[in-house]
Amino acid sequence: MLVEGPLAIATGRATMGADEMLRSKRGVAVRVRKVKKVGE
């Protein structure tokens, strides 16, 4: 899974399904493996 934010891009493994991610308000959706900073 690819996670994008304003300061970094990360890859990781999903810990829940897509439907559960959309319904969820809290919790860990992705266990991050690698992070690359893109701006500051």
mmJSON file of the N, C-alpha and C atoms, coordinates in Angstrom:
{"data_MODEL":{"atom_site":{
"group_PDB":["ATOM","ATOM","ATOM","ATOM","ATOM","ATOM","ATOM","ATOM","ATOM","ATOM","ATOM","ATOM","ATOM","ATOM","ATOM","ATOM","ATOM","ATOM","ATOM","ATOM","ATOM","ATOM","ATOM","ATOM","ATOM","ATOM","ATOM","ATOM","ATOM","ATOM","ATOM","ATOM","ATOM","ATOM","ATOM","ATOM","ATOM","ATOM","ATOM","ATOM","ATOM","ATOM","ATOM","ATOM","ATOM","ATOM","ATOM","ATOM","ATOM","ATOM","ATOM","ATOM","ATOM","ATOM","ATOM","ATOM","ATOM","ATOM","ATOM","ATOM","ATOM","ATOM","ATOM","ATOM","ATOM","ATOM","ATOM","ATOM","ATOM","ATOM","ATOM","ATOM","ATOM","ATOM","ATOM","ATOM","ATOM","ATOM","ATOM","ATOM","ATOM","ATOM","ATOM","ATOM","ATOM","ATOM","ATOM","ATOM","ATOM","ATOM","ATOM","ATOM","ATOM","ATOM","ATOM","ATOM","ATOM","ATOM","ATOM","ATOM","ATOM","ATOM","ATOM","ATOM","ATOM","ATOM","ATOM","ATOM","ATOM","ATOM","ATOM","ATOM","ATOM","ATOM","ATOM","ATOM","ATOM","ATOM","ATOM","ATOM"],
"id":[1,2,3,4,5,6,7,8,9,10,11,12,13,14,15,16,17,18,19,20,21,22,23,24,25,26,27,28,29,30,31,32,33,34,35,36,37,38,39,40,41,42,43,44,45,46,47,48,49,50,51,52,53,54,55,56,57,58,59,60,61,62,63,64,65,66,67,68,69,70,71,72,73,74,75,76,77,78,79,80,81,82,83,84,85,86,87,88,89,90,91,92,93,94,95,96,97,98,99,100,101,102,103,104,105,106,107,108,109,110,111,112,113,114,115,116,117,118,119,120],
"type_symbol":["N","C","C","N","C","C","N","C","C","N","C","C","N","C","C","N","C","C","N","C","C","N","C","C","N","C","C","N","C","C","N","C","C","N","C","C","N","C","C","N","C","C","N","C","C","N","C","C","N","C","C","N","C","C","N","C","C","N","C","C","N","C","C","N","C","C","N","C","C","N","C","C","N","C","C","N","C","C","N","C","C","N","C","C","N","C","C","N","C","C","N","C","C","N","C","C","N","C","C","N","C","C","N","C","C","N","C","C","N","C","C","N","C","C","N","C","C","N","C","C"],
"label_atom_id":["N","CA","C","N","CA","C","N","CA","C","N","CA","C","N","CA","C","N","CA","C","N","CA","C","N","CA","C","N","CA","C","N","CA","C","N","CA","C","N","CA","C","N","CA","C","N","CA","C","N","CA","C","N","CA","C","N","CA","C","N","CA","C","N","CA","C","N","CA","C","N","CA","C","N","CA","C","N","CA","C","N","CA","C","N","CA","C","N","CA","C","N","CA","C","N","CA","C","N","CA","C","N","CA","C","N","CA","C","N","CA","C","N","CA","C","N","CA","C","N","CA","C","N","CA","C","N","CA","C","N","CA","C","N","CA","C","N","CA","C"],
"label_alt_id":[null,null,null,null,null,null,null,null,null,null,null,null,null,null,null,null,null,null,null,null,null,null,null,null,null,null,null,null,null,null,null,null,null,null,null,null,null,null,null,null,null,null,null,null,null,null,null,null,null,null,null,null,null,null,null,null,null,null,null,null,null,null,null,null,null,null,null,null,null,null,null,null,null,null,null,null,null,null,null,null,null,null,null,null,null,null,null,null,null,null,null,null,null,null,null,null,null,null,null,null,null,null,null,null,null,null,null,null,null,null,null,null,null,null,null,null,null,null,null,null],
"label_comp_id":["MET","MET","MET","LEU","LEU","LEU","VAL","VAL","VAL","GLU","GLU","GLU","GLY","GLY","GLY","PRO","PRO","PRO","LEU","LEU","LEU","ALA","ALA","ALA","ILE","ILE","ILE","ALA","ALA","ALA","THR","THR","THR","GLY","GLY","GLY","ARG","ARG","ARG","ALA","ALA","ALA","THR","THR","THR","MET","MET","MET","GLY","GLY","GLY","ALA","ALA","ALA","ASP","ASP","ASP","GLU","GLU","GLU","MET","MET","MET","LEU","LEU","LEU","ARG","ARG","ARG","SER","SER","SER","LYS","LYS","LYS","ARG","ARG","ARG","GLY","GLY","GLY","VAL","VAL","VAL","ALA","ALA","ALA","VAL","VAL","VAL","ARG","ARG","ARG","VAL","VAL","VAL","ARG","ARG","ARG","LYS","LYS","LYS","VAL","VAL","VAL","LYS","LYS","LYS","LYS","LYS","LYS","VAL","VAL","VAL","GLY","GLY","GLY","GLU","GLU","GLU"],
"label_asym_id":["A","A","A","A","A","A","A","A","A","A","A","A","A","A","A","A","A","A","A","A","A","A","A","A","A","A","A","A","A","A","A","A","A","A","A","A","A","A","A","A","A","A","A","A","A","A","A","A","A","A","A","A","A","A","A","A","A","A","A","A","A","A","A","A","A","A","A","A","A","A","A","A","A","A","A","A","A","A","A","A","A","A","A","A","A","A","A","A","A","A","A","A","A","A","A","A","A","A","A","A","A","A","A","A","A","A","A","A","A","A","A","A","A","A","A","A","A","A","A","A"],
"label_entity_id":["1","1","1","1","1","1","1","1","1","1","1","1","1","1","1","1","1","1","1","1","1","1","1","1","1","1","1","1","1","1","1","1","1","1","1","1","1","1","1","1","1","1","1","1","1","1","1","1","1","1","1","1","1","1","1","1","1","1","1","1","1","1","1","1","1","1","1","1","1","1","1","1","1","1","1","1","1","1","1","1","1","1","1","1","1","1","1","1","1","1","1","1","1","1","1","1","1","1","1","1","1","1","1","1","1","1","1","1","1","1","1","1","1","1","1","1","1","1","1","1"],
"label_seq_id":[1,1,1,2,2,2,3,3,3,4,4,4,5,5,5,6,6,6,7,7,7,8,8,8,9,9,9,10,10,10,11,11,11,12,12,12,13,13,13,14,14,14,15,15,15,16,16,16,17,17,17,18,18,18,19,19,19,20,20,20,21,21,21,22,22,22,23,23,23,24,24,24,25,25,25,26,26,26,27,27,27,28,28,28,29,29,29,30,30,30,31,31,31,32,32,32,33,33,33,34,34,34,35,35,35,36,36,36,37,37,37,38,38,38,39,39,39,40,40,40],
"pdbx_PDB_ins_code":[null,null,null,null,null,null,null,null,null,null,null,null,null,null,null,null,null,null,null,null,null,null,null,null,null,null,null,null,null,null,null,null,null,null,null,null,null,null,null,null,null,null,null,null,null,null,null,null,null,null,null,null,null,null,null,null,null,null,null,null,null,null,null,null,null,null,null,null,null,null,null,null,null,null,null,null,null,null,null,null,null,null,null,null,null,null,null,null,null,null,null,null,null,null,null,null,null,null,null,null,null,null,null,null,null,null,null,null,null,null,null,null,null,null,null,null,null,null,null,null],
"Cartn_x":[0.839,0.0,0.884,0.479,1.19,0.409,1.108,0.494,1.162,0.368,0.916,0.475,1.405,1.109,1.846,1.657,2.285,3.811,4.354,5.796,6.499,5.741,6.366,5.492,6.156,5.497,5.98,5.056,5.422,4.803,5.448,4.873,4.645,3.669,3.376,2.396,1.992,1.056,-0.246,-1.357,-2.663,-2.968,-3.535,-3.9,-5.407,-6.161,-7.612,-8.048,-9.208,-9.726,-10.163,-10.365,-10.729,-12.049,-13.07,-14.363,-14.224,-13.432,-13.224,-12.474,-11.506,-10.775,-11.721,-12.631,-13.57,-14.531,-14.956,-15.881,-15.186,-13.91,-13.182,-12.885,-12.982,-12.626,-11.271,-10.879,-9.625,-8.997,-7.718,-7.045,-5.919,-5.206,-4.076,-4.57,-4.516,-4.965,-3.8,-2.592,-1.412,-0.23,0.494,1.737,2.869,3.479,4.463,5.777,6.346,7.639,8.744,8.534,9.554,8.934,9.721,9.257,10.308,9.847,10.745,10.204,11.018,10.608,10.66,9.635,9.576,9.634,9.439,9.495,9.367,9.794,9.693,9.308],
"Cartn_y":[-1.167,0.0,1.23,2.257,3.528,4.559,5.28,6.323,7.642,8.665,9.964,11.039,11.918,13.049,14.273,15.427,16.656,16.67,15.904,15.919,14.599,13.539,12.234,11.295,10.282,9.173,7.911,6.985,5.773,4.55,3.402,2.129,1.301,0.417,-0.405,-1.503,-2.235,-3.344,-2.991,-3.151,-2.854,-3.824,-3.3,-4.14,-4.37,-3.724,-3.928,-3.776,-4.245,-4.169,-2.76,-2.521,-1.199,-0.712,-1.563,-1.163,-0.74,-1.5,-1.19,0.136,0.41,1.68,2.858,2.728,3.81,4.069,3.022,3.164,3.618,3.304,3.542,5.024,5.439,6.8,6.825,5.676,5.576,4.215,4.119,2.831,2.819,1.729,1.563,0.872,1.581,1.022,0.438,1.015,0.573,0.489,-0.613,-0.762,-0.318,0.83,1.472,0.705,0.517,-0.159,0.805,1.65,2.589,3.965,5.014,6.391,7.187,8.052,8.954,10.365,11.27,12.655,13.349,14.174,14.826,16.339,16.947,18.408,18.858,20.077,20.621,22.059],
"Cartn_z":[0.0,0.0,0.0,-0.732,-0.802,-0.01,0.865,1.686,1.326,0.968,0.588,1.564,1.907,2.776,2.27,2.895,2.409,2.556,3.491,3.735,3.449,3.168,2.987,2.165,1.607,0.923,1.625,1.892,2.613,1.958,2.175,1.758,3.009,2.933,4.09,3.755,4.78,4.629,5.34,4.63,5.204,6.338,7.426,8.56,8.629,7.703,7.624,6.176,5.857,4.505,4.127,2.827,2.319,2.91,2.975,3.537,4.997,5.735,7.146,7.306,6.413,6.461,6.248,5.294,5.002,6.156,6.87,7.996,9.277,9.408,10.645,10.874,12.125,12.519,13.231,13.806,14.559,14.318,14.599,14.527,13.506,13.46,12.553,11.289,10.16,8.887,8.095,8.288,7.543,8.488,8.425,9.183,8.246,8.551,7.665,7.675,6.462,6.326,5.948,4.917,4.472,4.266,4.583,4.436,3.683,2.745,2.029,2.187,2.748,2.912,1.557,1.257,-0.058,0.03,1.161,1.276,2.704,2.934,4.311,4.278],
"occupancy":[1.0,1.0,1.0,1.0,1.0,1.0,1.0,1.0,1.0,1.0,1.0,1.0,1.0,1.0,1.0,1.0,1.0,1.0,1.0,1.0,1.0,1.0,1.0,1.0,1.0,1.0,1.0,1.0,1.0,1.0,1.0,1.0,1.0,1.0,1.0,1.0,1.0,1.0,1.0,1.0,1.0,1.0,1.0,1.0,1.0,1.0,1.0,1.0,1.0,1.0,1.0,1.0,1.0,1.0,1.0,1.0,1.0,1.0,1.0,1.0,1.0,1.0,1.0,1.0,1.0,1.0,1.0,1.0,1.0,1.0,1.0,1.0,1.0,1.0,1.0,1.0,1.0,1.0,1.0,1.0,1.0,1.0,1.0,1.0,1.0,1.0,1.0,1.0,1.0,1.0,1.0,1.0,1.0,1.0,1.0,1.0,1.0,1.0,1.0,1.0,1.0,1.0,1.0,1.0,1.0,1.0,1.0,1.0,1.0,1.0,1.0,1.0,1.0,1.0,1.0,1.0,1.0,1.0,1.0,1.0],
"B_iso_or_equiv":[0.0,0.0,0.0,0.0,0.0,0.0,0.0,0.0,0.0,0.0,0.0,0.0,0.0,0.0,0.0,0.0,0.0,0.0,0.0,0.0,0.0,0.0,0.0,0.0,0.0,0.0,0.0,0.0,0.0,0.0,0.0,0.0,0.0,0.0,0.0,0.0,0.0,0.0,0.0,0.0,0.0,0.0,0.0,0.0,0.0,0.0,0.0,0.0,0.0,0.0,0.0,0.0,0.0,0.0,0.0,0.0,0.0,0.0,0.0,0.0,0.0,0.0,0.0,0.0,0.0,0.0,0.0,0.0,0.0,0.0,0.0,0.0,0.0,0.0,0.0,0.0,0.0,0.0,0.0,0.0,0.0,0.0,0.0,0.0,0.0,0.0,0.0,0.0,0.0,0.0,0.0,0.0,0.0,0.0,0.0,0.0,0.0,0.0,0.0,0.0,0.0,0.0,0.0,0.0,0.0,0.0,0.0,0.0,0.0,0.0,0.0,0.0,0.0,0.0,0.0,0.0,0.0,0.0,0.0,0.0],
"pdbx_formal_charge":[null,null,null,null,null,null,null,null,null,null,null,null,null,null,null,null,null,null,null,null,null,null,null,null,null,null,null,null,null,null,null,null,null,null,null,null,null,null,null,null,null,null,null,null,null,null,null,null,null,null,null,null,null,null,null,null,null,null,null,null,null,null,null,null,null,null,null,null,null,null,null,null,null,null,null,null,null,null,null,null,null,null,null,null,null,null,null,null,null,null,null,null,null,null,null,null,null,null,null,null,null,null,null,null,null,null,null,null,null,null,null,null,null,null,null,null,null,null,null,null],
"auth_seq_id":[1,1,1,2,2,2,3,3,3,4,4,4,5,5,5,6,6,6,7,7,7,8,8,8,9,9,9,10,10,10,11,11,11,12,12,12,13,13,13,14,14,14,15,15,15,16,16,16,17,17,17,18,18,18,19,19,19,20,20,20,21,21,21,22,22,22,23,23,23,24,24,24,25,25,25,26,26,26,27,27,27,28,28,28,29,29,29,30,30,30,31,31,31,32,32,32,33,33,33,34,34,34,35,35,35,36,36,36,37,37,37,38,38,38,39,39,39,40,40,40],
"auth_comp_id":["MET","MET","MET","LEU","LEU","LEU","VAL","VAL","VAL","GLU","GLU","GLU","GLY","GLY","GLY","PRO","PRO","PRO","LEU","LEU","LEU","ALA","ALA","ALA","ILE","ILE","ILE","ALA","ALA","ALA","THR","THR","THR","GLY","GLY","GLY","ARG","ARG","ARG","ALA","ALA","ALA","THR","THR","THR","MET","MET","MET","GLY","GLY","GLY","ALA","ALA","ALA","ASP","ASP","ASP","GLU","GLU","GLU","MET","MET","MET","LEU","LEU","LEU","ARG","ARG","ARG","SER","SER","SER","LYS","LYS","LYS","ARG","ARG","ARG","GLY","GLY","GLY","VAL","VAL","VAL","ALA","ALA","ALA","VAL","VAL","VAL","ARG","ARG","ARG","VAL","VAL","VAL","ARG","ARG","ARG","LYS","LYS","LYS","VAL","VAL","VAL","LYS","LYS","LYS","LYS","LYS","LYS","VAL","VAL","VAL","GLY","GLY","GLY","GLU","GLU","GLU"],
"auth_asym_id":["A","A","A","A","A","A","A","A","A","A","A","A","A","A","A","A","A","A","A","A","A","A","A","A","A","A","A","A","A","A","A","A","A","A","A","A","A","A","A","A","A","A","A","A","A","A","A","A","A","A","A","A","A","A","A","A","A","A","A","A","A","A","A","A","A","A","A","A","A","A","A","A","A","A","A","A","A","A","A","A","A","A","A","A","A","A","A","A","A","A","A","A","A","A","A","A","A","A","A","A","A","A","A","A","A","A","A","A","A","A","A","A","A","A","A","A","A","A","A","A"],
"auth_atom_id":["N","CA","C","N","CA","C","N","CA","C","N","CA","C","N","CA","C","N","CA","C","N","CA","C","N","CA","C","N","CA","C","N","CA","C","N","CA","C","N","CA","C","N","CA","C","N","CA","C","N","CA","C","N","CA","C","N","CA","C","N","CA","C","N","CA","C","N","CA","C","N","CA","C","N","CA","C","N","CA","C","N","CA","C","N","CA","C","N","CA","C","N","CA","C","N","CA","C","N","CA","C","N","CA","C","N","CA","C","N","CA","C","N","CA","C","N","CA","C","N","CA","C","N","CA","C","N","CA","C","N","CA","C","N","CA","C","N","CA","C"],
"pdbx_PDB_model_num":[1,1,1,1,1,1,1,1,1,1,1,1,1,1,1,1,1,1,1,1,1,1,1,1,1,1,1,1,1,1,1,1,1,1,1,1,1,1,1,1,1,1,1,1,1,1,1,1,1,1,1,1,1,1,1,1,1,1,1,1,1,1,1,1,1,1,1,1,1,1,1,1,1,1,1,1,1,1,1,1,1,1,1,1,1,1,1,1,1,1,1,1,1,1,1,1,1,1,1,1,1,1,1,1,1,1,1,1,1,1,1,1,1,1,1,1,1,1,1,1]
}}}
